[in-house]
């Protein structure tokens, strides 16, 4: 090695440890979560054409023959699907691993416009396929349809049956054919699968996995204005036989004064501070005050802050009035 090259390498080794010179590891993608699960009521998968859950995804190698079932993205949610898991069964001569996958929009309870397709996917776990997906568009709230289609090696004995569910969820599973399979219309249109194959199991068995892109809704609580207030020491007017009670409030709102033997009053507080409430006797309390020059009353002051809840404080006041 030339002397200059050796010198540069030595300087780099001292200035930048090997751990720093290595490329930073790429961030690992988050593990997919279950977005939709249509399991729990599955019939035993079988490839027997006389069985009630017979539903091959590619019958006798015809490319357009396929089944589909629907799922719903909830209101306000957004999903990014990156895996479909399905149960199934092979005919005796079949052990393949290649599948196609499709997603469709909904069209009046049937598969509509094709939104996504991926052909020649190598799946694992056969005959219960784990189908990895990339490039699926994010799906917002609504109903969609999914297809997993086995790619046969050709020949009439080579097929795979997609497992079925004994319980219907959403719309019944559909089938599309171009070769008039067992009663299906030979029109390349979607029909209810049970009208094409014997049996009553209405749906397919599948799980959708991926990333839930739904924005996290954070609710910021609306602050409740304080309704704490206080009544100060009243100032008596002996000549008039009244009193003035100071009311200190924390903010804007309305004030009301009530009580047995006192005149009701209302005031508006424009903000934090102190307002004066005049206390005046009425009725029997007023007559007693005129006769004896004194009377005791109890007032109840209620403060209701703007956009808040009311609070009430009581106070006993002795009124005095000069007599004769």
Buried (B, 14 or more C-beta within 10 A) or exposed (E): EEEEEEEEEEEEEEEEEEEEEEEEEEEEEEEBEEBBEBBEBBBEBBBEBEBBBBBBBBBBBEEEBBBBBBBBBEEEBBBBBBBBBBBBBBBEEBEBBBBBBBBBBBEEBBBBEEBBEBEEBEBEEBBBBBBBBEEBEEBEEEBBBBBBBBBBEEEEEBBBBBBBBBEEBBBBBBBBBBEEBEEBBEEEEBBBBBEBBEBEBBBBBBBBBBBEEBEEEEEEEEEEBBBEBBBEEBEBBEEEBBBEBBBBBBBBBBBBBBBEBBBEBEBEBEEEEEBBBBBBBBEEBBEBBBEEBBBEBEBBBBBBBEEBEEBEBEBEBEBBBEEE
